[in-house]
Amino acid sequence: MEQETLQAVMGLIMNAGNAKSEAVEAIQAAKKGEFTVAKEKLETANECLVQAHHAQTELLTKEAQGEEMQVTLLVVHSQDHLMTAITFVDLAKEFVEVYKRIDEK
């Protein structure tokens, strides 16, 4: 795998992983009633997802321009990581809202 491609794949994995971690921390903060912290964690998670999308877009752009992309387990793993992170962040937003409603009662 070309070094530039490897960097993009690793950036995708790293940023997606960070997004998921921030989402977990958002849920934990909301569970404690720390909704300001939860909101900040979700914002950071979204920023990490944006960075992951940039890495993904870099890979997609190269392929669209005709560069051959070797599909390896690492590339598949990076895409899996991103999709899992997106789902997890979406669910974390819902959990935070549920904890807010519970706290209001």
C-alpha positions as a printed Julia matrix, in Angstrom:
105×3 Matrix{Float64}:
   0.0    0.0     0.0
   1.27   3.44   -0.94
   2.4    5.59    2.01
  -0.09   8.39    1.28
  -2.96   5.91    1.13
  -1.82   4.27    4.34
  -1.8    7.66    6.08
  -5.35   8.37    4.9
  -6.55   4.94    6.05
  -4.9    5.35    9.45
  -6.33   8.87    9.77
  -9.76   7.46    9.08
  -9.34   4.76   11.74
  -7.9    7.16   14.31
 -10.52   9.87   13.86
 -13.41   7.41   13.77
 -12.11   5.79   16.96
 -11.79   9.17   18.64
 -15.35  10.05   17.62
 -16.67   6.86   19.18
 -14.69   7.45   22.39
 -16.03  11.0    22.68
 -19.57   9.69   22.15
 -19.12   7.13   24.95
 -17.89   9.91   27.24
 -20.9   12.03   26.27
 -23.26   9.27   27.37
 -21.36   8.82   30.63
 -21.49  12.56   31.31
 -25.22  12.72   30.59
 -25.8    9.77   32.89
 -24.23  11.85   35.69
 -26.36  14.87   34.76
 -23.38  16.74   33.28
 -25.17  17.93   30.15
 -22.75  20.73   29.29
 -19.91  18.22   29.24
 -22.04  15.81   27.23
 -22.75  18.51   24.65
 -19.03  19.37   24.38
 -18.17  15.69   23.94
 -20.74  15.32   21.16
 -19.36  18.41   19.43
 -15.85  16.96   19.61
 -17.19  13.63   18.3
 -18.71  15.42   15.33
 -15.43  17.23   14.64
 -13.63  13.87   14.66
 -16.2   12.48   12.21
 -15.57  15.42    9.9
 -11.84  14.66    9.97
 -12.54  10.99    9.27
 -14.75  11.98    6.34
 -11.92  14.13    4.97
  -9.63  11.09    5.0
 -12.33   9.0     3.34
 -12.93  11.68    0.71
  -9.2   11.73   -0.06
  -9.33   8.0    -0.77
 -12.51   8.27   -2.85
 -11.13  11.17   -4.86
  -7.98   9.24   -5.75
 -10.02   6.29   -6.92
 -12.4    8.52   -8.9
  -9.36  10.03  -10.63
  -8.39   6.6   -11.86
  -5.82   5.58   -9.27
  -6.0    1.87   -8.53
  -6.8    1.21   -4.9
  -5.79  -2.09   -3.42
  -8.6   -3.2    -1.13
  -6.95  -4.68    1.92
  -8.29  -5.77    5.27
  -6.96  -2.48    6.67
  -9.0   -0.46    4.16
 -12.13  -2.48    4.93
 -11.47  -2.07    8.65
 -11.2    1.7     8.25
 -14.58   1.89    6.53
 -16.12  -0.37    9.16
 -14.68   1.85   11.89
 -16.18   4.95   10.3
 -19.64   3.48    9.86
 -19.65   2.18   13.44
 -18.54   5.57   14.76
 -21.26   7.4    12.81
 -23.9    5.06   14.2
 -22.52   5.32   17.71
 -22.45   9.14   17.66
 -26.04   9.21   16.38
 -27.14   6.9    19.19
 -25.16   8.88   21.78
 -27.11  12.01   20.8
 -30.34  10.14   21.48
 -29.09   8.8    24.82
 -28.11  12.29   25.94
 -31.59  13.55   25.08
 -33.19  10.68   27.01
 -31.05  11.42   30.07
 -32.04  15.1    29.81
 -35.72  14.18   29.84
 -35.25  11.88   32.81
 -33.35  14.62   34.66
 -36.11  17.16   34.01
 -38.7   14.97   35.74
